[in-house]
Amino acid sequence: MANKTRWIKSRIKSVNETKKITRAMYLISASKMKRSRDRLDSTRPYFEKINEFMKDLVVHGMQTNHILFEGSYKEGQKRLGVIVISGDKGLCGGYNANVIRSTLNLYENLSNKGEVIFFPIGTVGKNFLSRHGYKVEDNFNYQTQSVSVKVAKGIAQNVVKKYYRGDIHELYIIYTKLISTIKQDVVVKKLLPLDPSEFVSGEFKKDETIRYEPSPTNVLDVVIYEYLKGIIFGAMMDSYVSELAARMTAMDNATKSADEMIQKLVLKLNRERQAVITQEISEIISGAAALK
């Protein structure tokens, strides 16, 4: 009895320590999430303006032959690049598993078209792809938690140059979009070549007061870097915030589970104590009866 009581007390203490950790991780994730969302919101107006600028550029230049519209594929094996944004750590529910599942589904669809090359952002995704033998771009080392406009710019320059050189002929991105604190959706988006229909709606008309020199396509060659930088930065921020939200939910559930477990252990401890007391009373009564 005494040994069992000590074990239950030790178990309660252990669960309490775990509960403190999960509660602390919840609070840290909540704090980081708020800062990251504020940061994303502060940059949104600039990148929205870039998108509007891109719309007008595409309308002006879509009638011309351009590699950004027609693609860079000429002959030989087609190469398709995929930017995969995952987390750097675990303990975030099914966040990383959902990203990896969508990545493998996209790989199955694209592998019939040519060679798939992954550009992983995030330690978990990179380790998984490398460990399972998928082709991962060399010297492409980025962490989700180190997201910044500077990092997004470097990635955009890297992949666009590869596209212009013909090292990749199509470019996709997989990231997680935050819907709410308890819901995040994985998004798969094609970045290159550009699809004019994504930029031009039936109501959109080009601004005749703007003239692009020397030509819209020349300006497009410059603006494409800013455009993709905005998409990549937004995707990285969205993914990072989604990871934090998923971790908040996971740690909150873990804390609640710890509370429930402690309640059950305390109840069990009380029962063991009651059993000990009952046994001692029985022994006293038996001893008293024997003395009569």
RANORUR-V374882 format. One record per residue. N is the residue number from 1. RES is the residue in three letters. PHI is phi in whole degrees, -180 to 180 (* if undefined). Layout:
BEGIN
n=<N,N>
res=<RES,RES>
phi=<PHI,PHI>
END
This chain:
BEGIN
n=<1,2,3,4,5,6,7,8,9,10,11,12,13,14,15,16,17,18,19,20,21,22,23,24,25,26,27,28,29,30,31,32,33,34,35,36,37,38,39,40,41,42,43,44,45,46,47,48,49,50,51,52,53,54,55,56,57,58,59,60,61,62,63,64,65,66,67,68,69,70,71,72,73,74,75,76,77,78,79,80,81,82,83,84,85,86,87,88,89,90,91,92,93,94,95,96,97,98,99,100,101,102,103,104,105,106,107,108,109,110,111,112,113,114,115,116,117,118,119,120,121,122,123,124,125,126,127,128,129,130,131,132,133,134,135,136,137,138,139,140,141,142,143,144,145,146,147,148,149,150,151,152,153,154,155,156,157,158,159,160,161,162,163,164,165,166,167,168,169,170,171,172,173,174,175,176,177,178,179,180,181,182,183,184,185,186,187,188,189,190,191,192,193,194,195,196,197,198,199,200,201,202,203,204,205,206,207,208,209,210,211,212,213,214,215,216,217,218,219,220,221,222,223,224,225,226,227,228,229,230,231,232,233,234,235,236,237,238,239,240,241,242,243,244,245,246,247,248,249,250,251,252,253,254,255,256,257,258,259,260,261,262,263,264,265,266,267,268,269,270,271,272,273,274,275,276,277,278,279,280,281,282,283,284,285,286,287,288,289,290,291,292>
res=<MET,ALA,ASN,LYS,THR,ARG,TRP,ILE,LYS,SER,ARG,ILE,LYS,SER,VAL,ASN,GLU,THR,LYS,LYS,ILE,THR,ARG,ALA,MET,TYR,LEU,ILE,SER,ALA,SER,LYS,MET,LYS,ARG,SER,ARG,ASP,ARG,LEU,ASP,SER,THR,ARG,PRO,TYR,PHE,GLU,LYS,ILE,ASN,GLU,PHE,MET,LYS,ASP,LEU,VAL,VAL,HIS,GLY,MET,GLN,THR,ASN,HIS,ILE,LEU,PHE,GLU,GLY,SER,TYR,LYS,GLU,GLY,GLN,LYS,ARG,LEU,GLY,VAL,ILE,VAL,ILE,SER,GLY,ASP,LYS,GLY,LEU,CYS,GLY,GLY,TYR,ASN,ALA,ASN,VAL,ILE,ARG,SER,THR,LEU,ASN,LEU,TYR,GLU,ASN,LEU,SER,ASN,LYS,GLY,GLU,VAL,ILE,PHE,PHE,PRO,ILE,GLY,THR,VAL,GLY,LYS,ASN,PHE,LEU,SER,ARG,HIS,GLY,TYR,LYS,VAL,GLU,ASP,ASN,PHE,ASN,TYR,GLN,THR,GLN,SER,VAL,SER,VAL,LYS,VAL,ALA,LYS,GLY,ILE,ALA,GLN,ASN,VAL,VAL,LYS,LYS,TYR,TYR,ARG,GLY,ASP,ILE,HIS,GLU,LEU,TYR,ILE,ILE,TYR,THR,LYS,LEU,ILE,SER,THR,ILE,LYS,GLN,ASP,VAL,VAL,VAL,LYS,LYS,LEU,LEU,PRO,LEU,ASP,PRO,SER,GLU,PHE,VAL,SER,GLY,GLU,PHE,LYS,LYS,ASP,GLU,THR,ILE,ARG,TYR,GLU,PRO,SER,PRO,THR,ASN,VAL,LEU,ASP,VAL,VAL,ILE,TYR,GLU,TYR,LEU,LYS,GLY,ILE,ILE,PHE,GLY,ALA,MET,MET,ASP,SER,TYR,VAL,SER,GLU,LEU,ALA,ALA,ARG,MET,THR,ALA,MET,ASP,ASN,ALA,THR,LYS,SER,ALA,ASP,GLU,MET,ILE,GLN,LYS,LEU,VAL,LEU,LYS,LEU,ASN,ARG,GLU,ARG,GLN,ALA,VAL,ILE,THR,GLN,GLU,ILE,SER,GLU,ILE,ILE,SER,GLY,ALA,ALA,ALA,LEU,LYS>
phi=<*,-64,-65,-66,-64,-64,-65,-64,-61,-64,-66,-60,-63,-63,-66,-61,-65,-63,-62,-62,-66,-64,-66,-65,-64,-62,-67,-64,-62,-63,-66,-64,-63,-63,-63,-68,-67,-63,-66,-64,-65,-71,-95,-59,-57,-64,-72,-66,-67,-62,-63,-63,-63,-64,-58,-66,-63,-64,-63,-71,-107,-70,-82,-100,-79,-148,-60,-72,-99,-86,96,-104,-78,-122,-158,84,-74,-80,-120,-119,-95,-132,-85,-114,-107,-121,-90,-96,-138,-96,57,-136,63,-94,-56,-67,-62,-66,-64,-65,-62,-66,-64,-67,-64,-65,-60,-61,-73,-85,-63,-74,-92,165,-81,-102,-117,-97,-117,-81,-116,117,-66,-63,-64,-63,-62,-65,-64,-67,-66,-99,82,-78,-76,-116,-59,-67,56,-111,-118,-134,-108,-64,-72,-97,-62,-161,-63,-63,-64,-62,-64,-62,-66,-61,-62,-62,-74,-68,-62,-64,-67,-64,-76,89,-70,-132,-110,-141,-136,-125,-137,-119,-147,-114,-101,-79,-94,-156,-61,-105,-138,-135,-115,-81,-116,-115,-133,-88,-99,-138,-67,-69,-105,-55,-65,-74,-97,-113,-97,-64,-91,-79,-128,-70,-82,-72,-82,-98,-121,-101,-117,-75,-164,-58,-69,-66,-67,-61,-60,-89,-71,-56,-67,-67,-63,-70,-59,-64,-65,-66,-62,-62,-66,-66,-66,-60,-66,-65,-64,-65,-62,-64,-64,-65,-68,-57,-63,-64,-72,-66,-65,-65,-64,-65,-64,-64,-60,-64,-65,-63,-60,-67,-68,-64,-62,-65,-63,-63,-66,-64,-62,-62,-65,-64,-62,-62,-64,-64,-63,-62,-66,-64,-63,-65,-66,-65,-66,-70,-78,-75>
END
